[in-house]
Amino acid sequence: MEKINEIVLRLSTEEVNNPEELSRYLVLLTANLWSYGEKTLNTEIAYARKWIEVRTDHETDKATEMAAKITKEYHDYQMAKVTEKTILEIIRSLKKRLTSMVDELKSN
């Protein structure tokens, strides 16, 4: 996963204009997307278990929800969702950028 983090950091801090490099990034991110989905699922399950645990200490579901939101499990679940969404958006962006580069090369 460190390689994926390095790719995301690089793309967020500098402009990469090499189509081969962008294509490699696209393949790596896409190939690893399943693992981010699995992490999101696992953290959601952990959060659900925590919610059930916290429920016994509260009278209402709303009170339980508020208490559960300050747990590590909730934080981890939300961060997993953010990470997965970020990876998806980077994949979409890379696809558009590569298409644009190809179109530009064709017109020259």
C-alpha positions in Angstrom: 0.0 0.0 0.0 2.9 2.4 0.5 3.4 2.6 -3.2 -0.2 3.7 -3.6 0.3 6.4 -1.0 3.4 7.6 -2.8 1.5 7.8 -6.0 -1.3 9.8 -4.4 1.2 12.1 -2.7 3.1 12.7 -6.0 0.0 13.4 -8.0 -1.2 15.8 -5.3 2.0 17.7 -5.1 3.4 17.9 -8.6 2.3 17.8 -12.2 3.1 14.6 -13.9 3.0 14.8 -17.7 4.5 11.5 -18.8 1.8 9.4 -20.3 3.6 6.1 -19.6 4.0 7.0 -15.9 0.3 8.1 -15.7 -0.7 4.9 -17.3 1.3 2.9 -14.8 -0.3 4.8 -12.0 -3.7 4.1 -13.4 -3.1 0.4 -13.6 -1.7 0.2 -10.1 -4.5 2.2 -8.5 -7.2 0.3 -10.4 -5.6 -3.1 -9.5 -5.5 -2.1 -5.8 -9.0 -0.7 -5.7 -10.4 -4.0 -4.4 -8.2 -3.9 -1.4 -9.5 -0.5 -0.5 -13.0 -1.7 -0.9 -12.2 -4.6 1.4 -10.8 -2.3 4.0 -13.9 -0.1 3.9 -16.1 -3.2 4.4 -14.0 -4.5 7.3 -14.0 -1.1 9.0 -17.7 -0.8 8.5 -18.2 -4.2 10.2 -15.9 -3.1 13.1 -17.9 0.1 13.5 -21.2 -1.9 13.5 -19.9 -4.1 16.2 -18.8 -1.0 18.2 -22.2 0.6 17.7 -23.9 -2.6 19.1 -21.5 -2.5 22.1 -22.2 1.2 22.7 -26.0 0.7 22.4 -26.3 -1.0 25.7 -25.2 2.2 27.4 -27.8 4.5 25.8 -31.5 4.8 25.8 -32.0 5.7 22.1 -30.5 5.0 18.8 -29.7 8.7 18.3 -27.8 8.8 21.5 -26.0 5.7 20.5 -25.1 7.1 17.1 -23.7 10.3 18.7 -21.6 8.3 21.2 -20.4 5.9 18.5 -19.2 8.7 16.3 -16.5 9.6 18.8 -14.9 6.1 18.6 -11.8 5.0 16.8 -14.0 2.5 14.8 -16.1 5.3 13.4 -13.0 7.4 12.5 -11.4 4.4 10.8 -14.6 3.6 8.8 -15.0 7.2 7.7 -11.3 7.5 6.7 -11.6 4.2 4.7 -14.6 5.6 2.8 -12.7 8.8 2.1 -9.6 6.9 0.9 -11.7 4.7 -1.4 -13.5 7.7 -2.9 -10.2 9.5 -3.4 -8.7 6.6 -5.2 -11.8 6.3 -7.4 -11.6 10.0 -8.3 -7.9 9.8 -9.0 -8.6 6.9 -11.4 -11.2 8.9 -13.2 -8.9 11.9 -13.4 -6.1 9.9 -14.7 -8.3 8.4 -17.4 -9.4 11.9 -18.5 -5.9 13.2 -18.4 -4.6 10.3 -20.6 -7.5 10.7 -23.0 -6.7 14.4 -23.3 -3.0 13.7 -23.9 -3.8 11.1 -26.6 -6.1 13.6 -28.3 -3.4 16.3 -28.1 -0.9 14.0 -29.7 -3.3 13.0 -32.5 -3.9 16.6 -33.3 -0.2 17.5 -33.6 
